[in-house]
Amino acid sequence: MDFLHRVFIWLADPAHWHGSDGIPTRLGEHLHLSLEAVAIGALIALPIGITLGHYGRFGNLAISVSNLGRALPSYGILVTAFQILGLGDAPIILALTALAIPPMVTNSYVGLREVNPDLKDAARGMGYRELALVLRIELPLAVPLIMAGIRTSAVQVVATATLAAAIAGGGLGRYIIDGFARGRQGSYSRALTSSGSSGSSGRPASRATAFKTA
Amino acid sequence: MARRVFLDGVDPWVNWSWLSSHVPTVLADLEQHVVLTVIAVIGGLVIALPLGVAAYRWTGLRLPTLGTFGVFYTIPSLALFALLVPYTGISGVTAEIALIGYNVLILLRNVIVGLDEVPNDVLDAADGMGYRPLARLLRVELPLALPAIIAGVRVATVSTIGIVTIAWVIGLGGLGELILQGYIESFHTPLVVGSALCVALALTADLGLAVVKRLAVPWARPA
């Protein structure tokens, strides 16, 4: 219980609650990196998945790209991006975005494919054009799966954003990496709890949805 | 800007003479990576198979088991390694607790889904032929659930290979050690070699397991 006691002392220290290495700052950095990566990822992935799903072509391609994405080690992408882009947020956002894209492409593709073809025929019979069909029939019906994909991505991104600290970035991972460096135990368990709780905002099941759809 | 020109000019992405003189190091890291992954996947199966069968029989177990491992799964691996170190030290045990825990969720879901998808007619036929519950489980239900279970093993293997690269924080990175070296020394060769081998290992394992599935469940082959 010595460990938990030290965690408590670390948390109770007001010095850890303000300034550039304070918990609010690090939490803000973590959220900023994660949100930006998920938003950019969604802007790239959703149009691709929705287009492929609407026309029903290149489905195998979408699934294999997603599987390949799982094979890429996020730490390797992060360090490679760092070597190319140098210090700053850019390599972190790039790596996290690459991680966020595959689940969203797969889920939006599958979501649009699984819309009942009878409904699409009925909509066409009622005079819907292609764009209206996508926007007013297919997308609303595919929302649950698309959201599941965004949640899967978001949980992965929030978890992996802790690695930003491994390439001299900010975020809550800073405490873990610095805690290891100093051999102090109080520091890193704090990052564990905050990062875990922001990660679980998408509920634990969200990560699991990917196994079925991918 | 000067730094980038320097890197482009002097440090190629792969320095072949460094690579040829460091083959034993690279192979040792690869071996550690494979060993950590194999133990994690087999350990995950050893826990997930009985647990999955139990949760399949007694549906009340599903929410607690899937919920517990689901929460475990959302803990970032870096943070989990950090939390375990005060209790289990800098050791393979620390790495494996985290890796096996992640795999249990992936495998557990697929075991349950696979067993659920066995058609009721088949179960009735097996009962009619006089199978006892245990024989029915071992000779009818589990073989029919095998495609889903192997699909889970594929996902678990590929994701474990990715997560092992982060185990350098507890000194067990496998190929992650090469990536770390590339970062610390701003030297591209180990970084590229480590990442490329990691992807190659994941794709090879995935392909190998796909072949295993074809051999193990010939009836599931698409016509």
Contacts between the chains, C-beta under 8 A, distances in Angstrom:
chain1	res1	chain2	res2	distance
A	3	B	86	4.5
A	3	B	87	7.8
A	67	B	158	7.5
A	67	B	206	7.1
A	68	B	203	7.8
A	70	B	155	7.5
A	70	B	158	5.3
A	70	B	159	6.2
A	70	B	162	7.1
A	70	B	202	7.7
A	71	B	158	5.4
A	71	B	161	7.3
A	71	B	162	7.1
A	71	B	198	7.9
A	71	B	199	5.3
A	71	B	202	3.6
A	71	B	203	5.7
A	71	B	206	7.1
A	72	B	162	7.2
A	72	B	195	8.0
A	72	B	199	6.2
A	73	B	161	7.4
A	73	B	162	4.7
A	73	B	165	4.4
A	73	B	175	7.7
A	73	B	176	7.5
A	73	B	179	7.3
A	73	B	195	6.1
A	73	B	198	4.6
A	73	B	199	7.3
A	74	B	162	6.5
A	74	B	165	7.9
A	75	B	165	4.5
A	75	B	166	5.5
A	75	B	176	6.0
A	75	B	179	5.8
A	76	B	165	6.3
A	76	B	179	5.2
A	76	B	191	7.2
A	76	B	194	6.5
A	76	B	195	3.3
A	76	B	198	6.0
A	76	B	199	8.0
A	77	B	195	7.6
A	79	B	179	5.3
A	79	B	180	7.9
A	79	B	182	6.1
A	79	B	183	4.5
A	79	B	191	5.6
A	79	B	195	7.9
A	80	B	191	6.3
A	80	B	192	7.6
A	80	B	195	6.4
A	82	B	183	6.9
A	83	B	7	7.4
A	83	B	182	7.4
A	83	B	183	7.8
A	83	B	186	6.9
A	83	B	188	6.3
A	83	B	191	6.6
A	86	B	3	7.2
A	86	B	4	7.4
A	155	B	74	6.0
A	158	B	76	7.7
A	159	B	74	7.0
A	159	B	75	7.7
A	159	B	76	3.8
A	159	B	77	7.4
A	160	B	76	7.2
A	162	B	76	4.6
A	162	B	78	4.8
A	162	B	79	6.1
A	163	B	78	6.2
A	163	B	166	6.9
A	166	B	78	7.9
A	166	B	183	7.5
A	167	B	183	6.7
A	173	B	76	7.8
A	173	B	78	6.1
A	173	B	79	7.9
A	176	B	78	5.4
A	176	B	79	5.9
A	176	B	82	4.8
A	176	B	169	7.7
A	177	B	78	7.9
A	177	B	169	7.6
A	179	B	82	6.4
A	180	B	82	6.7
A	180	B	169	5.7
A	185	B	85	7.8
A	185	B	86	5.1
A	188	B	79	7.1
A	188	B	82	4.0
A	188	B	83	7.4
A	189	B	82	7.1
A	189	B	83	5.8
A	191	B	79	5.9
A	191	B	82	7.5
A	192	B	75	6.8
A	192	B	76	7.8
A	192	B	79	3.9
A	192	B	80	7.4
A	192	B	82	6.4
A	192	B	83	5.1
A	195	B	76	5.4
A	195	B	79	5.6
A	196	B	74	6.3
A	196	B	75	5.1
A	196	B	76	7.2
A	196	B	79	6.7
A	199	B	74	4.7
A	199	B	75	7.6
A	199	B	76	6.7
A	200	B	71	6.8
A	200	B	74	4.7
A	204	B	67	6.7
A	204	B	70	3.0
A	204	B	71	5.1
A	204	B	73	6.4
A	204	B	74	5.5
A	205	B	66	7.7
A	205	B	70	5.9
A	207	B	70	7.4
A	207	B	73	5.6
A	207	B	74	6.7
A	207	B	105	7.9
A	208	B	66	7.6
A	208	B	70	6.4
A	208	B	73	7.5
A	208	B	105	6.6
A	208	B	106	7.9
A	208	B	109	5.6
A	211	B	106	6.1
A	211	B	109	5.8
A	211	B	110	6.7
A	211	B	152	7.0
A	211	B	155	5.7
A	212	B	109	7.8
A	212	B	113	7.2
A	214	B	155	7.5
